[in-house]
Amino acid sequence: MAEKVLQRFTIQEMLRELKQAEREKRTADFSNKLLPEFSFSKKEINIGMDFHNSSVQGAVYFDECEIKGDINLENALIYRTLYIAKSKIGGNLIAKQANIREVVNLVASNFNKAVNFEKISIRGFLGLNKVSINDDINIKGAVIKDIKTKTGTIRGDVYLRKAEIKGSVNLEGLSAEGLGNFENTTISEDLILKNAKFQGVVILSGTIVEGEVDSQGVRCERLIAHMT
């Protein structure tokens, strides 16, 4: 079966599709596209955006943005970083089975619904520090590997520090070449670490889990747990 050729979109075409979708009150369709690196700063987007099965030839940045709908990156390929900082996402963030060739950093952002990173592949760290998520976060089966850069190696760490999760955190079967740092995070439901593998330490100091903790079969260098 021949590989599907992606339709190439320019930045101008992306902005046109965004405007037209907002007028028509529908999700902006960037699926099955070959897209350039793009950056949105302090932008309000009143609809969702669908990037599933697309390739982005660079990084994706949302800085101090407000997005009223879902961001769907399912099965997408991002050549560099996925960065969402100090932003408000009104819908779900879906990046199931996405391939991110550099780090994922969602620092200090608010997600009104769920975050789904099931079976995501990341090179470099997964950063979720200071996020607020009003539903579950699913990182089941994710693979986070080290990446070598010109300045050294970025470890395949998982950070969920000083975060507030209103649902469960599911890390079942996750594989990380670095550590897992979950310090000072509040989880309103369950923390699932079943069969997760970390090559470094796992830190749960100051973590509040109001539901159950399932750590059956978890593998790590050492578990540091002073949980509340």
N, C-alpha and C positions, 0 to 999 in steps of 0.2 A: 504494500500500500504506500503510495507516494506521500511524503511529508507535506503537510499543509503549509503554503506560503503565507506569511503574515502580511497584512496590509500596512504599509508605512504611513505614519502620521507625523506631521511637523508640530511644533509648539503652536503655531497659528491655527492649525486644524483642531488641535486639542481645545484651545480657547473658544473657537467657534462652536464646537460640539457642546462645551459646557454651557455657553449662552443659550443655544437652541434648546438643550435639554431643560434648562431652568424655565424658559418660556413655556415649554410643553409640559412642565411639571412631571418629568420622567427621569429615570436614572441615566446619567451620561455613559454612553457605550464606548469604552476603550478596549473591549475584549478582542482577542485574536489580532492584536495590532503590534507593530514594531514601533516603539516609541523612543523619543530622545530622553535624556536626563531632564527632569523638570523640578522646579522649586516653587512652592506657594508660601508667601509670607503675609501674615495679617489679612488673610483673605476669608470672606464668608461665602460658603457654597451651600445653597439651599436644597441640594439634592444629593443622592448617592452617586458613587462612581464605580463602574464595573471594569476591572482590568484583568479578568480571569483569562488564562491561556495567553497572555501578552508577554512580550519581552521589552524591558526598559534598558536602553544602552547607556547606563550610567546610574546615578543615584536618584532616589525619590525623597524629597524634603517637604514636610508640612510644618511650618514654624508659626506659632501663635495664630492658628487658623480655627475657624468654626465650620464644621461640616455636618449638615443636618441629617444626612442619610448614611447608608452603609458604605464602607470601602471594601470592595471584593478583589483580593489579589490571589484567589485560588489558582494553583498551578501556574502562577506567573514566574518569570525569570527576571531578577533585577541584578544587573551586572555589578553594582556597587552597593551602597548603603541604603537602608530604609530608616528614615529619621522622622519622628513625629514628636515635636517638643511644644510644651505649653499650649496644646491644642484641645479643642472639645469636639468629640466625635459623637454625633447623636444616634447613630445606628451601630451595627456590628462591624468589627474589623475582622475580616476573614482572609487568612493567608494559608489555608490548608494546602499542604503539599507544594508550597512555594519554594523556590530556590533563590536564596539571597547570597551573593558571592562575597559580600563583606558584612559588616556588623548590622544588627537591628537595634535601634535605640529609640524607645518610646517615652522619654523622660518627661515627668511632670505633666502628663496629659490625662484628660478625663474621658472615659469611655462609658456612654450611657447604657450600652447593651453589652454583649459578650465579645470576647477576643478569642478567636480560634486559630491557633498555630499548629494544629495536629499535623505531624509528619513534615513539618517545615525543615528545610536544610539551610544552615547558616555557617558562614566562615567568619570567625571572630565572635565577639561576645553577643549575647542577647541581654539587652538592658531594659528593665521595666521599673526603674527606680522612681519613687514618688508618684506612681500612677494611681488613679482612682478608677475602678471598674465596678459598675453596678450589677454585674452578672458574673457568670463563670469565666475563667480563663483556662483554655484547653491547650496544653503543650505536649500532649500525649504522643510518644513516638518521634519526637523531634530529634534532630542530629545537629549538634553545635561543635564545630571543629576549630582547631587553631588555624591561624592564617599568618604566613610569613610576609612581612612588608620590608621596605627599604630601611626602616628604622628599627626593625626587630620583629619579634613574634607577638601577635595579639592572641592571648589565650581564649579558648572556647568556653568562657565562663557564662553562668546564668545569674543575673542580678534581679532580685525582687525586694528591694530595700525601701523602708519607709513608705510602703504602699498600702492602699486600702481596697480590699477585694470583698464585695458584698456577697458573692457566690463562692464556689469551690475553685481550688487550684489543682489541676490534674496534670501531673508530670509522669504518669505511668509509662515505663519503657523508654523514657528520654535517655539520650546518650550525649554526654558533654565531656570534652577533653580537658576542661578546666574545673573550676569550683562551682558550688551553688551557694549564693549568699542571699538569705531571706530575712535578714535582721530587721527587727522593729516593724514588721508588717502585720496588719490585722486581716485575718481571713474569717469571714462570717460563717462559712460552712466548712467543707472538708479540705484537707491537704492530702493529696494522693501522691506518694513517692514510690509506689509499688514497682519493683524491678527497674528503677531508674539507676543509671550508672554515671558517676562523676569520677574523673581521675584525681581531682583535688578534694578538699574538705567540703563539707556541707555545714553551713552556719545557720542556726535557727535561734540565735540569742535574741531575746526580747520579742519573739514572734508570738502573736496571740491567734490561736485557732479555736474558734467557738464550736466547731463540729468535731469530726474524728480525724485522726492522723493515721494513714495507712503507709507504713514504711517497710512492709514485707518485701524482702529480697533486694532492698536498696543496697548499692555498692558504692563506696567512696573511701577516700584516704582516711577520713575520720569524721565523726558526726559531733558537732559542737552544738548542744541543745540546752539552753536555759530558757525554756518556753514558759509563758504565763498561762 
